[in-house]
Amino acid sequence: MPVTRPTDGEYVCHGITWATGDPRLLLAPLPGGPLVHAEIMNQRLGFRALGTGRWCTGRYQFADTIRVEPLACPDRAPAEQSGQCTRCGGQDDFRFAHQVHQGSHAPEVLRRYMEQPHWLYLATFADGTPKIGTAAEPRKRSRLDEQGALFATYLAKADDGRTVRHLEDALTRRLNVPQTVRAAAKLQALSELRDLSTAQAAHEKDVTRAAETLADMNTTAMLEQWTAPAEGARMRRAGMKCALYPHDLREGEHGFTLDSFIGSQALAALDREDDMAYLLDLGALKGRRIVLGPFNSRKTAVQSALF
């Protein structure tokens, strides 16, 4: 897929991706064309959100036996189940990946993909909430970069995807650690962050518990610390003056410069005269139609929070 700066125009937004090693806005141009990775770090982003509907964010296809890549919906159709239209959902072989370890149907291309090494990880968010997850070998780095965590540790490496998903389910049951955390909760936790010590202590405690549980399951832990991307350094500093962005990104016009990212959460500056940093989640744009252009955010008085 091309890695270019998109021209002004209309797109279906596929959200934020870290597949290129930095945060980019993944966009499907209208009326057609391949997906575009839009560079947004330290860039001004102006757009107008169109309507209230959700639009299909396409599907994944297997580029070879070990990688998958996203494809735009050829019809740019309205979304139905799981953010896809019926056509894209029916052609998406990767949709079976989360149930394949339970004996569910698996196309041949997915079976080959699941035969490669996979990683088990534990991620911790700004309020100390943990999450258990998995990543295929080619996605080892980008999968964690996109989570929006402050701390993360790879717990174990499995020979295949089925094994790692059994480990994931087992840790969820034994430790009562979820496999998903709501985007709104991640954003709220970041807005209330005062220092890193609470989340760090919680993470270390949960990693120890996870390693002990793996040992009880006769699985050797291979603890490897994830290094947080440099793009999020500013958001990890205590004492920053910031506020939650006061407007709904899914409607109206917006314009800001993005200068720090943790997952899909970002710090944005509206203009040079406004010294406030605003915290927002660009993941809210996934499945929305937007028009890129020289748009600006409405001015609103907000109360700051130390960050």
URDA-V683388 format. One record per residue. BURIAL is b if it has 24 or more other C-alpha atoms within 12 Angstrom, else e. Layout:
burial:BURIAL
burial:BURIAL
This chain:
burial:e
burial:e
burial:e
burial:e
burial:e
burial:b
burial:e
burial:e
burial:b
burial:b
burial:b
burial:b
burial:b
burial:b
burial:b
burial:b
burial:b
burial:b
burial:b
burial:b
burial:b
burial:b
burial:b
burial:b
burial:b
burial:b
burial:b
burial:b
burial:b
burial:b
burial:e
burial:e
burial:e
burial:b
burial:b
burial:b
burial:b
burial:b
burial:b
burial:b
burial:b
burial:e
burial:e
burial:b
burial:b
burial:b
burial:b
burial:b
burial:b
burial:b
burial:e
burial:e
burial:e
burial:b
burial:b
burial:b
burial:b
burial:b
burial:b
burial:b
burial:b
burial:b
burial:e
burial:e
burial:e
burial:b
burial:b
burial:b
burial:b
burial:b
burial:b
burial:b
burial:b
burial:b
burial:b
burial:b
burial:b
burial:b
burial:b
burial:e
burial:e
burial:e
burial:b
burial:b
burial:b
burial:b
burial:e
burial:b
burial:b
burial:e
burial:e
burial:b
burial:b
burial:b
burial:b
burial:b
burial:b
burial:b
burial:e
burial:b
burial:b
burial:e
burial:e
burial:e
burial:e
burial:b
burial:e
burial:e
burial:b
burial:b
burial:b
burial:b
burial:b
burial:b
burial:b
burial:b
burial:b
burial:b
burial:b
burial:b
burial:b
burial:b
burial:b
burial:b
burial:b
burial:b
burial:b
burial:b
burial:b
burial:b
burial:b
burial:b
burial:b
burial:b
burial:b
burial:b
burial:b
burial:b
burial:b
burial:b
burial:b
burial:b
burial:b
burial:b
burial:b
burial:b
burial:b
burial:b
burial:b
burial:b
burial:b
burial:b
burial:b
burial:b
burial:b
burial:b
burial:b
burial:b
burial:e
burial:b
burial:b
burial:b
burial:b
burial:b
burial:b
burial:b
burial:b
burial:b
burial:b
burial:b
burial:b
burial:b
burial:e
burial:e
burial:b
burial:e
burial:b
burial:e
burial:b
burial:b
burial:b
burial:e
burial:b
burial:e
burial:e
burial:b
burial:b
burial:b
burial:b
burial:b
burial:b
burial:b
burial:b
burial:e
burial:b
burial:b
burial:e
burial:e
burial:b
burial:b
burial:e
burial:b
burial:b
burial:b
burial:e
burial:b
burial:b
burial:e
burial:b
burial:b
burial:b
burial:e
burial:b
burial:b
burial:e
burial:e
burial:e
burial:e
burial:e
burial:e
burial:b
burial:e
burial:e
burial:e
burial:e
burial:b
burial:e
burial:b
burial:b
burial:e
burial:b
burial:b
burial:e
burial:b
burial:b
burial:b
burial:e
burial:e
burial:e
burial:b
burial:b
burial:b
burial:b
burial:b
burial:b
burial:e
burial:b
burial:e
burial:b
burial:b
burial:e
burial:e
burial:b
burial:b
burial:b
burial:b
burial:b
burial:b
burial:b
burial:b
burial:b
burial:b
burial:b
burial:b
burial:b
burial:b
burial:b
burial:b
burial:b
burial:b
burial:e
burial:e
burial:e
burial:e
burial:e
burial:b
burial:b
burial:b
burial:b
burial:b
burial:b
burial:b
burial:b
burial:b
burial:b
burial:b
burial:b
burial:b
burial:b
burial:b
burial:b
burial:b
burial:e
burial:e
burial:e
burial:e
burial:b
burial:e
burial:e
burial:e
burial:e
burial:e
burial:e
burial:e
burial:e
burial:b
burial:b
